[in-house]
Amino acid sequence: MVEVEQGRLAEATEQLRRAVQLRPEYERAKMNLRRVEALLAERVEKAPAQVQPTSTPERAGKTSTPPVQPTSTAPVQPTSTAAGAAAENIATPVNGKGSATKPVIAATPQLAVEAEQKSVSLGIVALEPQGATACAIDTVERRVCVYTRTAEAIVAGGCYPITASHVKAWPRWLMVAANERERIRLVDETGQRRLKIAPGHAAAPGDVIWLSQEDFASLRAKVAPWRTSWLVVGTSKRDAAADEGTAAAIKQTLQGWRSAWEQKAFDDYVGYYSDAFVGPDRAHWRERKRTLLEQSGNISVQIEGPSIFIIDGTMAITTFEQRYRSGTTVSHDVKAIRWQREGAGWKITAETVLTEIPPGP
């Protein structure tokens, strides 16, 4: 870190503490913080009069008492450039001109910070295309975090503390359906409205989580209807390698489903659906599907920007834009598919068109 190399240990300590607060699961930042604190303590012993006391200013959280469940979680601001650089040694713009410096590795051997961005392992394991965002509601840490796909990884883009909530049952997966001035409305994979994000303590029926007015405005600027998906997670610790393996298997299965449908390979196509999706009258369902395929003529199925969200080791959600064309129908939709692990593979247990995308001008 530049601050350590220049001897500004107090500033380095402040930035690392902030990074740990923003990303408590980031072990590298914790390790570096302990090392910088040790160096700072050593300096204090040698020349205490020359060391300025470390300060960690915090923005006071806005609290109120609506008829909901309050939380005592300390406010967490969105990730700042300084804190992110302290945690991961990422190059930052200089002179306000947008040009970035090269990552600097501290000269002190005890503080070798790797200049790399760590992938997020909160169940958001495949997010496309580059620049796409997703959110996670962490029910343990009581916060909402935004993640963005960069060229290298899925990285944290800011966390916002939940000031209060009124939720009877947490859904496991959601998507932004409307981004309004005083509400962010979320639907589940069935297309049903399941949760609202509201600013301050504005009264709202149904299941709601509240953020401070300032945090709501910041979050609202980062999410888009039918583009930003959300997960509800109970812990931030997951097996990243297992999740990535699961995502690869699901993505391959998704492409197999698309190809079988497009090629009208009937037995392969219906084989991707679970009995839980089909229901007890499988013979009737198969006959109906066969008739639809036979009457459709040539089929084209294109999938754009598939994202994969691992709910747990046995369930996942994929979302994507689907462009479908046949001899009878043309459509462009946002679709969600829920997958369940069955045996050694994955089967579809729910398939929903969340919204139709109107034709362009």
C-alpha positions as CSV (number, residue, x, y, z in Angstrom):
1,M,0.0,0.0,0.0
2,V,1.1,3.5,-0.8
3,E,0.4,4.8,2.7
4,V,2.6,2.1,4.3
5,E,5.4,2.7,1.8
6,Q,5.2,6.4,2.7
7,G,5.1,5.8,6.4
8,R,1.5,6.9,6.8
9,L,0.5,4.0,9.0
10,A,-2.4,5.8,10.7
11,E,-4.1,6.4,7.3
12,A,-3.5,2.8,6.3
13,T,-5.0,1.6,9.5
14,E,-8.1,3.7,9.0
15,Q,-8.6,2.5,5.5
16,L,-8.1,-1.2,6.4
17,R,-10.5,-0.9,9.3
18,R,-13.1,0.5,7.0
19,A,-12.5,-2.2,4.5
20,V,-13.0,-4.9,7.2
21,Q,-16.2,-3.2,8.3
22,L,-17.5,-3.2,4.7
23,R,-16.4,-6.7,3.9
24,P,-16.0,-8.6,7.2
25,E,-15.5,-11.9,5.3
26,Y,-12.3,-10.6,3.6
27,E,-9.5,-12.4,5.5
28,R,-6.8,-10.6,3.5
29,A,-7.9,-7.2,4.8
30,K,-8.1,-8.5,8.3
31,M,-4.5,-9.9,8.1
32,N,-3.2,-6.7,6.7
33,L,-4.9,-4.7,9.4
34,R,-3.3,-6.7,12.1
35,R,0.1,-6.2,10.5
36,V,-0.3,-2.4,10.1
37,E,-1.6,-2.1,13.7
38,A,1.5,-4.0,14.9
39,L,3.8,-1.6,12.9
40,L,1.9,1.4,14.3
41,A,2.2,0.1,17.9
42,E,5.9,-0.4,17.4
43,R,6.2,3.2,16.1
44,V,4.3,4.5,19.1
45,E,6.7,2.7,21.5
46,K,9.7,4.3,19.8
47,A,8.3,7.8,19.2
48,P,4.9,8.3,20.7
49,A,4.9,12.1,20.3
50,Q,5.3,11.9,16.6
51,V,2.4,9.6,15.9
52,Q,-1.0,11.1,15.3
53,P,-3.9,9.2,16.9
54,T,-5.9,7.1,14.4
55,S,-9.4,8.4,13.8
56,T,-12.2,6.4,12.2
57,P,-15.1,8.8,11.4
58,E,-18.4,7.2,10.9
59,R,-21.7,8.6,9.6
60,A,-24.3,8.5,12.3
61,G,-27.1,6.1,11.4
62,K,-30.6,7.3,11.1
63,T,-32.9,5.4,13.4
64,S,-36.6,5.5,14.2
65,T,-39.2,3.2,15.6
66,P,-41.9,2.1,13.1
67,P,-44.0,-0.9,14.0
68,V,-41.4,-3.2,12.6
69,Q,-38.4,-5.2,13.8
70,P,-35.6,-2.7,14.6
71,T,-32.0,-3.6,14.1
72,S,-28.9,-2.5,16.0
73,T,-26.6,-3.1,13.2
74,A,-24.1,-0.3,12.8
75,P,-24.5,1.7,9.6
76,V,-22.2,0.7,6.7
77,Q,-21.6,3.1,3.9
78,P,-21.2,2.0,0.3
79,T,-17.6,0.9,-0.5
80,S,-15.4,3.9,-1.0
81,T,-12.5,4.1,-3.4
82,A,-10.0,4.5,-0.5
83,A,-11.4,1.5,1.4
84,G,-11.6,-0.7,-1.6
85,A,-8.0,0.1,-2.5
86,A,-6.9,-0.5,1.1
87,A,-8.6,-3.9,1.1
88,E,-7.5,-5.1,-2.3
89,N,-4.7,-2.7,-3.5
90,I,-6.7,-1.7,-6.5
91,A,-5.4,1.1,-8.7
92,T,-7.3,4.4,-8.0
93,P,-7.8,7.5,-10.2
94,V,-5.4,10.4,-9.6
95,N,-5.7,14.2,-10.0
96,G,-9.4,13.8,-10.8
97,K,-8.6,12.9,-14.4
98,G,-9.6,9.3,-14.3
99,S,-6.2,7.9,-15.1
100,A,-5.2,5.1,-12.8
101,T,-2.0,4.4,-11.1
102,K,-0.5,0.9,-11.1
103,P,-1.1,-1.2,-8.1
104,V,1.7,-0.7,-5.6
105,I,2.9,-3.5,-3.4
106,A,4.2,-2.4,0.0
107,A,7.9,-2.5,0.3
108,T,7.6,-3.8,3.9
109,P,7.8,-7.6,3.6
110,Q,5.2,-8.0,6.4
111,L,2.6,-6.2,4.3
112,A,2.6,-7.9,0.9
113,V,-0.9,-7.1,-0.4
114,E,-2.0,-9.0,-3.5
115,A,-3.2,-6.8,-6.2
116,E,-6.2,-8.8,-7.3
117,Q,-10.0,-8.7,-7.0
118,K,-11.7,-11.5,-5.1
119,S,-14.8,-13.2,-6.5
120,V,-17.9,-12.9,-4.4
121,S,-19.2,-16.2,-3.0
122,L,-22.7,-15.4,-1.8
123,G,-24.5,-17.6,-4.2
124,I,-24.0,-15.1,-7.1
125,V,-21.6,-17.2,-9.1
126,A,-22.4,-16.3,-12.7
127,L,-23.5,-12.9,-13.7
128,E,-23.5,-11.7,-17.3
129,P,-22.9,-9.5,-19.2
130,Q,-20.0,-7.3,-18.0
131,G,-21.5,-4.4,-16.0
132,A,-24.5,-6.4,-14.9
133,T,-25.5,-6.0,-11.2
134,A,-27.1,-8.2,-8.6
135,C,-27.9,-7.7,-4.9
136,A,-27.8,-9.9,-1.8
137,I,-29.9,-9.4,1.3
138,D,-27.8,-10.7,4.1
139,T,-30.2,-11.6,6.9
140,V,-27.4,-12.3,9.4
141,E,-25.5,-9.0,8.9
142,R,-28.7,-7.1,8.3
143,R,-27.6,-5.4,5.1
144,V,-28.2,-5.2,1.4
145,C,-25.0,-5.4,-0.8
146,V,-24.6,-4.7,-4.5
147,Y,-22.3,-6.7,-6.7
148,T,-21.1,-6.0,-10.2
149,R,-19.6,-8.1,-13.0
150,T,-16.3,-6.7,-14.0
151,A,-14.0,-8.1,-16.7
152,E,-12.2,-10.2,-14.1
153,A,-14.8,-11.1,-11.4
154,I,-18.0,-10.3,-9.5
155,V,-17.0,-7.6,-7.0
156,A,-18.7,-5.8,-4.2
157,G,-20.0,-2.3,-5.1
158,G,-21.4,-1.1,-1.8
159,C,-23.4,-2.3,1.3
160,Y,-26.3,-0.6,3.0
161,P,-27.6,-1.4,6.5
162,I,-31.2,-2.5,7.0
163,T,-32.6,0.0,9.5
164,A,-35.8,-2.0,10.1
165,S,-37.8,-4.8,8.4
166,H,-41.2,-6.4,8.4
167,V,-41.0,-9.8,6.6
168,K,-43.1,-12.7,7.4
169,A,-41.2,-15.2,5.3
170,W,-38.0,-14.4,3.4
171,P,-38.1,-15.4,-0.3
172,R,-34.9,-16.9,-1.6
173,W,-34.7,-15.2,-4.9
174,L,-36.1,-12.0,-6.4
175,M,-35.9,-9.5,-9.3
176,V,-36.5,-5.8,-9.5
177,A,-39.9,-5.3,-11.1
178,A,-40.2,-1.5,-10.5
179,N,-37.7,1.2,-9.5
180,E,-39.9,4.0,-8.1
181,R,-39.1,7.2,-6.3
182,E,-40.3,5.8,-3.0
183,R,-40.2,2.1,-3.5
184,I,-38.1,-0.7,-5.1
185,R,-40.6,-3.5,-5.8
186,L,-39.3,-7.1,-6.1
187,V,-40.9,-10.2,-7.5
188,D,-40.0,-13.8,-7.0
189,E,-39.6,-16.5,-9.8
190,T,-43.4,-16.9,-10.0
191,G,-43.8,-13.3,-10.9
192,Q,-45.6,-12.5,-7.7
193,R,-44.8,-9.4,-5.7
194,R,-42.9,-10.5,-2.6
195,L,-40.9,-7.7,-1.1
196,K,-40.4,-3.9,-1.2
197,I,-37.4,-1.8,-0.3
198,A,-38.5,1.6,1.2
199,P,-36.6,4.7,2.4
200,G,-36.7,6.1,5.9
201,H,-39.8,4.6,7.6
202,A,-42.4,5.3,5.0
203,A,-45.5,3.2,5.7
204,A,-45.9,0.3,3.3
205,P,-48.1,-2.8,3.3
206,G,-46.8,-6.3,3.0
207,D,-43.2,-7.5,3.4
208,V,-40.8,-4.5,3.5
209,I,-37.3,-3.7,4.5
210,W,-36.2,-0.1,5.2
211,L,-33.0,1.7,4.4
212,S,-32.0,5.2,5.4
213,Q,-33.2,7.8,2.9
214,E,-29.6,8.4,1.7
215,D,-28.8,4.7,1.3
216,F,-32.1,4.1,-0.5
217,A,-31.3,6.8,-3.0
218,S,-27.8,5.4,-3.6
219,L,-29.1,1.8,-4.0
220,R,-31.9,2.9,-6.3
221,A,-29.4,4.5,-8.7
222,K,-27.7,1.1,-9.1
223,V,-30.6,-1.2,-9.8
224,A,-32.7,-1.6,-12.9
225,P,-36.1,-3.2,-13.5
226,W,-35.9,-6.7,-15.0
227,R,-32.1,-6.5,-15.0
228,T,-31.1,-6.7,-11.3
229,S,-31.7,-9.9,-9.5
230,W,-31.6,-10.4,-5.7
231,L,-30.7,-13.2,-3.4
232,V,-31.6,-13.7,0.2
233,V,-28.7,-15.3,2.1
234,G,-28.3,-16.3,5.7
235,T,-24.5,-16.3,5.8
236,S,-21.7,-14.8,3.7
237,K,-19.5,-17.9,4.0
238,R,-19.9,-20.4,1.1
239,D,-17.7,-22.9,-0.7
240,A,-16.6,-20.9,-3.7
241,A,-15.2,-23.8,-5.6
242,A,-18.3,-25.9,-5.1
243,D,-20.5,-23.0,-6.3
244,E,-18.4,-22.4,-9.4
245,G,-18.6,-26.1,-10.2
246,T,-22.4,-26.0,-9.7
247,A,-22.7,-22.9,-11.9
248,A,-20.7,-24.6,-14.7
249,A,-23.0,-27.6,-14.6
250,I,-26.2,-25.6,-14.6
251,K,-25.0,-23.4,-17.5
252,Q,-24.2,-26.5,-19.6
253,T,-27.6,-27.9,-18.7
254,L,-29.3,-24.6,-19.7
255,Q,-27.7,-24.7,-23.1
256,G,-28.6,-28.3,-23.5
257,W,-32.3,-27.4,-22.8
258,R,-32.2,-24.6,-25.3
259,S,-30.6,-26.7,-28.0
260,A,-33.1,-29.6,-27.5
261,W,-36.0,-27.2,-27.7
262,E,-34.6,-25.4,-30.8
263,Q,-33.9,-28.7,-32.5
264,K,-37.3,-30.1,-31.5
265,A,-35.5,-33.2,-30.0
266,F,-38.7,-34.1,-28.0
267,D,-37.4,-36.8,-25.6
268,D,-34.3,-34.8,-24.8
269,Y,-36.3,-31.6,-24.3
270,V,-39.0,-33.0,-21.9
271,G,-36.2,-34.9,-20.1
272,Y,-35.0,-31.6,-18.6
273,Y,-38.2,-31.1,-16.6
274,S,-38.6,-32.6,-13.1
275,D,-41.7,-34.6,-12.2
276,A,-42.3,-31.8,-9.6
277,F,-42.8,-29.4,-12.5
278,V,-44.9,-31.8,-14.7
279,G,-47.3,-32.9,-12.0
280,P,-49.0,-36.3,-11.6
281,D,-50.4,-36.5,-15.1
282,R,-47.1,-36.8,-17.0
283,A,-48.6,-38.5,-20.0
284,H,-51.0,-35.7,-20.6
285,W,-48.2,-33.1,-20.2
286,R,-46.0,-34.9,-22.7
287,E,-48.7,-35.1,-25.2
288,R,-49.5,-31.4,-25.0
289,K,-45.8,-30.5,-25.3
290,R,-45.4,-32.8,-28.4
291,T,-48.4,-31.2,-30.1
292,L,-47.0,-27.7,-29.5
293,L,-43.6,-28.6,-30.9
294,E,-45.2,-30.3,-34.0
295,Q,-47.3,-27.3,-34.8
296,S,-44.7,-24.7,-34.3
297,G,-42.7,-25.2,-37.5
298,N,-39.0,-24.2,-37.4
299,I,-37.8,-22.9,-34.0
300,S,-35.1,-20.4,-33.0
301,V,-34.3,-20.0,-29.3
302,Q,-31.6,-17.5,-28.3
303,I,-30.5,-16.8,-24.7
304,E,-28.8,-13.6,-23.8
305,G,-26.9,-12.7,-20.6
306,P,-27.7,-15.8,-18.5
307,S,-27.1,-15.3,-14.8
308,I,-26.9,-18.1,-12.3
309,F,-27.7,-17.8,-8.6
310,I,-26.9,-20.7,-6.3
311,I,-29.5,-20.9,-3.5
312,D,-27.9,-23.9,-1.8
313,G,-26.2,-27.0,-2.9
314,T,-29.4,-28.4,-4.4
315,M,-31.2,-25.4,-5.8
316,A,-30.4,-22.6,-8.3
317,I,-32.1,-19.9,-10.3
318,T,-31.1,-18.8,-13.8
319,T,-32.4,-15.6,-15.3
320,F,-31.9,-14.5,-18.9
321,E,-33.5,-12.7,-21.9
322,Q,-35.1,-15.2,-24.3
323,R,-35.7,-14.5,-27.9
324,Y,-38.1,-17.1,-29.4
325,R,-39.2,-17.4,-33.0
326,S,-41.3,-20.1,-34.6
327,G,-43.7,-20.5,-37.5
328,T,-46.5,-19.2,-35.2
329,T,-45.0,-17.1,-32.5
330,V,-42.3,-14.4,-32.0
331,S,-41.4,-13.2,-28.4
332,H,-38.7,-11.5,-26.4
333,D,-39.0,-12.1,-22.7
334,V,-37.2,-12.0,-19.4
335,K,-37.4,-15.5,-18.0
336,A,-36.6,-17.2,-14.7
337,I,-36.0,-21.0,-14.3
338,R,-35.6,-22.7,-11.0
339,W,-33.4,-25.8,-11.0
340,Q,-33.3,-28.7,-8.5
341,R,-30.5,-31.2,-8.2
342,E,-31.9,-34.7,-9.0
343,G,-29.4,-37.5,-8.9
344,A,-26.3,-36.5,-10.8
345,G,-28.0,-33.8,-12.8
346,W,-30.3,-30.7,-12.7
347,K,-34.0,-30.6,-13.5
348,I,-36.4,-27.7,-14.1
349,T,-39.0,-27.3,-11.3
350,A,-40.3,-23.8,-12.2
351,E,-40.3,-21.8,-15.5
352,T,-41.7,-18.3,-15.5
353,V,-41.9,-15.4,-18.0
354,L,-41.4,-12.5,-15.7
355,T,-42.0,-9.8,-18.3
356,E,-42.3,-9.3,-22.0
357,I,-39.8,-6.9,-23.6
358,P,-41.6,-4.8,-26.2
359,P,-40.1,-4.5,-29.7
360,G,-37.6,-1.7,-30.2
361,P,-38.4,1.3,-32.4
